[in-house]
Amino acid sequence: SESNHLLEALDELLTIAREANIPAEIYHLKASGKPNWHRLDKVIEKVEQAQSLGLKITADMYTYPAGATGLDAAMPPWVQEGGHKEWVRRLKDPEIRKRVAEEMRTPTDEWSNNFLNAGPDKMLLVGFKSDSLKHLTGKYLSEVAAMRGTSPAETAMDLVIEDDSRVGTIYFTQSEENIKKKVALPWVSFCSDEASVAPEGVFLKRNPHPRAYGTFARLLGKYVRDEGIISLEEAIRRLTSFPAENLSIKKRGWLKPGYFADVVVFDPETIQDHATFAEPHQYATGMRHVFINGVQVLKDGEHTGAKPGRVVRGPGWSGWR
């Protein structure tokens, strides 16, 4: 849980790490929903206490106060049991719809209710597969509900049925203050939590979370250069060697003889993210040169066409099954 049961979930992770004598990663560190924002301080306290006792506990984060998933995160788990087809079938039943709508609007500790954690006015619809619904991309659930004259809960259920999908949704559930607190923690690395995309072709059929294009530039520009929350050197450590060590990835994360030559050259004075929730398909600027496995893939800010990347596997890899 990232919301009402955040502390209980953390206790479970710490218990497993202690009893199994293994490292543990909080993936991703967040306190979701305004009623839970204050819990982050207790999470930090518990983690650092565990670290002082010898446990290797780390975490990761992305640099935005919103997360991306689907409308399934706004509905109770029981209505989704059996898979997508069963979920849609149940949502067409009037009696079941009444129960689902009531549970969506009712505070509970039984499941993480993003319908309440964010609220319809902070649920941005970004992923439709049906062409007839794509005009709703970039609108909040509350807006679509007003357009249709139906309640937000009813609208959410209708959209799942009409699109025959979970409908990609961005939930604004975190506080900027907490983002800054997490950035300052030396045991937190940075991630995008997004697939690689490009502003062309099939990728333009959906609006991804802006972190797909901007999370690392946002760290270096906003939180390092502009706000000075951490030093540039510390940011680089937590983008490179720190996660490589956590994942036990050999010969990456450092500029050392014998290591794979993965090198990024950027201008710390101009590095900036430009992707927004309304217009996410925008590259960051300030990146000058990028080398992957010793081959240059970005030269003076332009892609060279080279594709030297390879799958990176950690020690847990045991082959295809």
N, C-alpha and C positions, 0 to 999 in steps of 0.2 A: 504494500500500500504506500502511496505517496501523499495520502490525505488523512482521513480520520484515524487510521490505524498505523500511521507512520512510525510512532515510537515502538509499537508492538512488533512491527516488521523489522525494525532495526535490532531490537532485542533478539529476535529469532536469528538474524544474520550473525550477530555477535556470538550467540550460543553455538551455532554451527562451526564458526571459525575457531572458537576456543576448544570445543570438544573434539573436533577433527584435526586440530593443529594445522590449519591451512590459512593462507591469505584470503581476504574477502574484499570484493569491490561493490560499492553502492552505485547502482546503475539505474537511473541517473539521480544525483542528489537534488531533491526538491521538496518543498512543502507546498502541496497543491491545495488551493482553495483558501480564501481569505480567513476563514475561521481557524486555519491550521498554520498560518504564516509564522505565528509566534513559536511554533514547535521546532523551528530550525535551530534555535539557540540550544535547546535541550539535545537535539541530535548531535550538534557539534561537541557539546560537553561529553556525551556518552562515547563518541568515537575517540576523542582525545584521551579520555580516561582509559579506554581499552588499549590504545596505543601505548600509554605509559606503563601498562602491564605486560607489554611485549607482543601484543597482537598486531599483525600487519593488516591494517584496515585503510583502504583508500577509496576514492570516489571519483566520479567524472560529472561534467555538467556541460550544457550548451548555454550560450550567452544571450538568451532571450527569455522574457517572462511568459512565454506561451509554449505549449507542446502540441504536437500533431498526432492525431489518430483518426478514429471514425465516429459516427453517431452511435455505434455500439457502446462506446464509453459513457453515453448518456442514458442508457437503458439497463434495467436489471438483468443480471446474468441468466436467470432462469428462462427468460423469453428467447434467449439465443441458443439454448441447449439443443444439440443435434445438428448444428451447422447452419449455414446461411439460408438454405431453402426452408428449413423448419422455422427459422426466425421470421422470414417474410410471411410464411403461411399463418403463423400465429398473429402477426400484426394485422392481418385482414379480418380477424375474428373480433366483432364488436365488443364482446364481453372481456376478452383478453386485452383489447386496446384500453378499455376503461381502467383496468387494473394496472397496466403499464404506465399510463399517464399519471395515475395517482401516485405510484411509487417513484416516478421521476420527480414529482413535485414535493416529495416528503423526505425530510432529513432522516438519514439512517446510518448505522454503523455496520450494516451487513455487507455493503459493497461501496466501492468508490464512485460516487455519483457525480460525474462531471457536468451534468445538467445543472446541478446546484453549485458545484465548485466554481464554475465559470459564470453561468447564467446565460440565457438566450442572447443577450445583447453583447456577449463576449465569446460567442461561438461562431467562428468565421468558416463558411462553407467553401471548400477549395477543390474538392475532387469528385466530379460527376463523370460517369462513363457514357451517359445518354446525351446525345446532341440536343435533344429537346429541353434539357435542364441546364445546359452549360451557361446559359445567360444568367443563372443564379450564382455562378462562381464569383467569389469576392464579396458576397453579401452575408450579413449576419443572420442567424436563425430568426432573430426577432424581426428583422426587416422582411424576410420571406413570409413569416407568419402574418404580418400586417398586410402584405400584398394579397395574401390568400384569404384573409379574414378567418383564420383558424388559430387555435392556441399554439404556442411554440412546441408543446409536447406532441400534439396531433400532427403538426407540420413535420416534425422530425420523423415520426413514424411513416407519414405519407411519402416523404422523400426516399426513405429506404426502400419502400415498396416500388415506387415509380422508377427509381434508378436501378433497382435490383442490385444494390451494392451497399456497403457500409457507409458510403459518402464521406470522403476525406474532410476532416474538420480540424480546425485549429482552435484550441481552448486557451484563453488568457486566464490562467489560474495562479500565477506567481506574482510576487512584488519585486520591483526594481531594487529596493533596499536589500532583499535577500539575495538577489543576483550578485550584488556588490560584495556581500558578506562571503559568498561562496568563492568568488574570484580571489579574495584575499587569503584563502586557506591553502597552505603549502602542500597539502595531501590530496588536492583535487586537480585532476587533469581536465583537458578540454576536448570536446568531441562535437561532431555535427549532428549525429543521430539521423542522417539522411543519406539517401543513395546519391551517386554521382549523376548530375544532370547537365544539360546544356540548353541555351536559349534558341533552340532550333528543332525542327522535325517533330517527332512524336512527343518529345518532352513538353512541348507547348500545349498539349491537350489537357494538362492539369496544372494547377497552381501549387507548387510545393511550399513547404515552410521556407522562409528566407534563409534559414540556417544552412540550407543546401549550398548557397552561394556565398554567405557572408560571415559564418560564425567565427572563423579564425581572424579574418581581417577586422571584424568588430572588436574582438579582444584586443588586438594590437593597436587599433586606432582609438576606439572609445575608452576602453578601460585602462590601457597602458599610457598612451600618449596624452589623451585629453583629460582624463580624470586621475591619472597617476596612482591607481589603486595598488598595482604591483609594478616592479621594475621590468624593463624589456628583457633583461637576462633571465629573470624568474619566469616570465611568460614563455620564453623559448624553451626553457627546461621542461616546463609542464606541457609543452606541445610536442616534445621530441623524446629525450632520453627517459623521462619519467614514465610515460605510458609504455614505451618499449620495454623497460625493465619490469613494469607490472605484468605485462603480457608474456614475459620471457622470450621476446623476439630477438634472436641473435643477430649481431652485426648490423643493427639498425638503431637509429636514434642518436648517434654521435658522429662527429666528423673526426674519424680516426683511421690510421692506416689499416688496411685489411677489411674495412667495413664497406658496405654498399654505399655508393656515392649518391645519396639522396640529398640534394641541396636546394634551398630556396633563397633567392636573393631579392630583398624587398627594400623599399624606401620607408623608413620609420616615420618620416615627416609627412608622407602623403598617403600611406596605406589607409584604405577606407572601404567599408562595406556600403553597398548601394541597394541591395535587395530589400524590399519592404513586403509586408503582408499583402498589400494591394497589388504590388508589382514585383514579384519575387525573382523573375528571370533577368537579373542584372548582375554582371560580374563585379567583383571588387576591383579596385584600382590600387596601384602602388606596388604590385608584383612585377618584378623586372625579368628575372631569369629563374627557371626551374630545371633541375636535372634529376632524372629518375634512373637508378642503376647506372649512373655515369653518362647517360644520354640526355642531351638537352631537349626538353619538350616545350619550354617557353623561352622565347628570345625577344628581349625588348618589349615584353608584354603581349607578344603574339605567339600562338601555337605553331610549332614547327612541323606538325604532322607525324612526328615520331611517336611510337607506341611501345616503349620498352618495359612497361609495367609487368608485374608477375604477381600471382597469388602469394600472399605472405601467410605462412602457417606457423602456429605456435607449437609448444611441446605436447599439447593435447591431441594433435592430429594423428589419426590412426589409419588413414586411407579411406577410399570410397567403399561403401558397404553395399 
